[in-house]
Amino acid sequence: MPLKSYFCSAVAALSISLPSLAWLPPPDTATFMVFFPTDSAVVSEQGMRNMREQLIREANGRYDGPITVTGHCDTEEKDVSLARAEAVKAKLIELGIPASRMSVHSRGDQALLVPTPPGVREPQNRRVEIFLERLCGKSCPEEKFQDSGSF
C-alpha cells in the first residue's frame, strides 16, 4: 500500500475514534487588534465598539491575567506605534480595565502583519495588538466564565 494510502487510513481512523473536542479549555491567550489611519493614534468609534463588545467581555471573564498592548506602524515615524499603544491602553482604562494589568510596548515597523517593500504603506500594519492571558486555567470556577454584561 502506498504511503499516501497509509496516511489517509490513519487520518480516517483517528477522526472516527476521537470524540468531540468541545471539552478542550480555551487557549491561554487571546489576541485582538485595533487598526489606525495613516499617522494617527486616535482610536476610532469602530475600534471602541469592538473593544467594548468583545475584548472587555473576555478581559473580565476567561482572560483574567496580564494584558500586553503592542503598537505597530508601517512606514511612519516609530513614535506613532507607541502613541497608538498608549491610546488603546487609555481607552481600556476608560472601559474599566485596571492599568496595573497592562504593559505597553512598541514594535515600530519590525513586525509587519503584511510584508511590504520599504516605503510602501499598508493599512493592516498600522495597528495595536492586545494580548490577553489566562491565569486561572482549569481551576476557574464556572461562574467566572459567565458574561456579567457589565463594562
N, C-alpha and C positions, 0 to 999 in steps of 0.2 A: 504494500500500500504506500503511495507517495506521501511525502512529508505533509503536504497541504491537506490531504485527507485525514491524517492523524490529528492535525491541528483542529480541523473543522469538527471532528468527532469529539475531541476533548472539550471544545467550547460548547458544543451542543449538550454534552453530558453535564458540564458544570452549570449551564443555565437551567437545566431541568432539576438538578439536585439542590440548588440554592433556594432557600425561601426568600420571601420579600425582604428587601434591605431597609424597610421603613424603620426598623428598630435602631438603626445607627444613630448615634448622637450627632448634633450639628457640629460643623467644623470648629476648631479652636479659634479661628479668626474670621472676621467678615470684612470685606472691603467695599467702600463707597467712593464715588468720585463726584467732584463738583467742577464744572468747566467754566472758563472765563473768556471774554473777548480779548483781543489784542491789547497789550499794555494796560490791562485793567486788573484791579484787585478787589472789585466790588462784587459781592455775592448777589446774583440775580434773584428775582422773585421765584423763578423756576427752581433754582438751586435751594432756596429756602424751603420751598414746598416739598422738594424731595427729601431734604434733611428732616423736616417736620414729620412727614408721613412714614418714612422708612427707618432712617438712621436712629432717630431718638427712641423709637419703639425698641429697636434692638439694643441700644446702649443702656436702656433701663430694664432690659429683660435678660436674655441669654448671654449677652456680651457685657459682662459686669466688670471687666478688668481695665487695664490701661488703654488709652486711645492715642494713636500716633497720627499726627496731621502733617503731611508732607507736601510741600509746594513744588510745582514744576513749571517750566516755561519752554517756549520753542526757541526763538532767536532774540527775544527781548533781553533787556538788562536782567542780570541774575537776581537783582534785588526784588524784582516783582514776584518771583516764586516764593520768597519769604513773606512778602506782604500778603500774598494770597493765602498762605497757610495761617498767618495771624488773623486775617479777616474771617476765615472759616472757624478758627478757634473762638473768636469773639461771638460769632453767631451761635455756636454750640453752647457757649456760656449763657447767652440770652435765652436759649431754649431749655436751660436747666441742668446742663452737664457741668459738674464741678471742674474748675480749672486744674485742680490737683490730679485729675485723672489723665490730663493731656500733656503730650510733649510735641513740640513743633520743630520741623526740620525743613531744610531747603535743598533740593537737588539740582536746581537750575535746569540746564538742558542735558544733564548727564544720564537721564533715564527716560528717553523718549518712548511714548506709547506707540507712536507711528514713526518709524525711522525715516528721516528726510535728509536730503543733501544739505550742506551748510548754507545758511541764509534762507532756506525755504520755510515758510510759516505753515503750521499745521494746527488747526483748532483743537484736536484731541490731545495735543501735547501741552496745552495751556490748561492745567488742571491742578486740583488738590486731591490727593488720595488720603482717605481716612481709614485707618486700620483699627478695628475693634477686636479686643482679645477677650477670651472667655477664661475666667478663673475657676469657677466652681465645678466644672466638668460634670461627672456623673453624680456628684454629691448634691447638686442643686435640687431643692425641693420643687415639685411640680408646679406649685403656685407661683414660683419665680418666673415660669415661662408664660404665665397669663399676661395678656396685654391689658395694662391698667387703664388705658385710654387717656392718661394724663400726660401733659408735656411740661 
